[in-house]
Structures are given as C-alpha cells and as structure tokens.
Amino acid sequence: MEFLELLRALILGFVEGMTEFAPVSSTGHMIIVDDMWLKTESFLGMYSANTFKIVVQLGSILAVVVVMWKRLFSLVGLYKIDSEQSSKQFNLLHVIVGMLPAVILGFALKDFIDDNLFGVKTVIYSLVAGSILMIIADKFGPKKPKIVSLDQITYAQAFKVGLVQCLSLWPGFSRSGATISGGVLFGMSHKTAADFTFIMAVPIMAGASLVSVLKNWEHINMNDMGFYAVGFISAFVFALISIKFFLKLVSRIKLMPFAIYRLVLAAVLAVIVFM
C-alpha cells in the first residue's frame, strides 16, 4: 500500500471515530469526506470500499466495549453491577426492546435506503432534520430529569427511544442524535440517554457490520489488509477519545452546540452542491 492510501485510511478512521458517537452523524461525514474528497472506491473498488467502511465501524464498536465494559459484561452475566434499585436493574431486555424497532424497520427498508438515501443531498436534509429534533429536545425536555441512571429506565421508555432511533436509518440523521434526543424528551438526563445510546449501538452496529462483512467476504482483497488495519486502529483510538470526551461534555453543554454545527455544515454543503 502506498503512503497516500494509508493516509486516506487514517483520515477515514479519524472521521468515523470522532463522529460515530457524537450527535453529528458519522455516516453523513463519511459520505461527505469519501464521496466528495477521498473517493476510496476509485482505487479499492465499490465492494472493498464498502467493506472498509464496515471495518472502521468495528473499530468504533470496540472503543465502546472498552469504555463501558462493566455495563456490557453485566448484561450477559459476566460482571455484577451494584444497583440502588436492584429490582429494576438495567438488563439485556432493555437493550433488546430498544433495538427492536430499528432492526425490524432497517431490514424492511434496507434496499430502499441503500438505493435512495446514500448521497450528499439527502445528508444535507437529514442534518437539518436531526438538528431540529435536537433543538426540540433541549428546549422542551425536563429541566430536572427524573431518570438519571440506566437502572431507572423502564421497558416502555426503552421502546419509545427505540422508536425515535428509527429516524437514524436516514443517513445523516445520527443514531446518537436521535436516541439521545428521544431519551431526553422521555425524561432521561443527557448523560443517561447517551449511556443508553452507546450500549444499544454495540449489538446493532456489530450485528450489521458482521453480516455485511460476511456478505462481502469474497470481495475482500488481502493486499488491502494494511489499509483496513490502519482504518480500524484509527477509528478505535479516535472513538475512544471521542466517547470519553463526549460523556463528560454532554451533561454540561447538552445538544444545542451540536445542532448548530450540523446546521452550519448543512448550509456549507448546500452552497457547494446546489450553487
């Protein structure tokens, strides 16, 4: 692999890692950076480029596992969390209930989404729509939320957040933006909604990524392994930084600054694309 190609992998890993769990849409940023600038398909081929994007997502998922390993391990009985509300402790069923709507709708609409919604123009619209939801959440969410830990989340609330998560099937809307906004509107603190978002992301992203890798396995070129490895490691390192930073930041600044960033980005892209 040439140096410039490895640099491309590093840049795409950086973009994925820094944006996957912030409410700004990693998919949107990957489409923008790759389709408008790096054009990975031009030297890897379409199938290998798509597989690469899946591989860097796995790097981001591993970062969540590292940061939130106690909660994740507790879901499968490998670690015991001391809870003040042991009878209502956050468990695997909360995650399943939260995942279910997006999983079902995602399978039903996968071909439509792949064929019609992956493009810079649709990302512009979804950046704006996601920003509006985030502003509504900050504006109308409770000033003193009653749900300040994962162990206070009910199954009904998990399901409601899962319904809102369906909006993130629109590339550019942002999974974390949708679910954190939904959680806040349903009474969670920003930090609790973010924790729930990140935990739900692991099985959803891991499952979708592994299915895609297996589906495209025959298109993987072993000569590109260095490219994949650099992207994976880059995404892991930068996602690790991003998650820790975001979890500390979101309780203080909430969603409004991210919404403003998205609107500015959408405006810049609109000028480039439509002018």
ABEGO torsion letter per residue (X at the ends): XBAAAAAAAAAAAAAAAAAAABBAEAAAAAAAAAAAAAGAAAAAEAAAAAAAAAAAAAAAAAAAAAAAAAAAAAAAGABBBBBABAAABBBAAAAAAAAAAAAAAAAAAAAAAAAAABBAAAAAAAAAAAAAAAAAAAAABBABBABABAAABBAAAAAAAAAAAAAAABBGAEAAAAAAAAAAAAGBBAAAAAAAAAAAAAAAAAAAAAAAAAAAAAABBAAAAAAAAAAAAAAAAAAAAAAAAAAAAAAAAEAAAAAAAAAAAAAAAAAAAAX
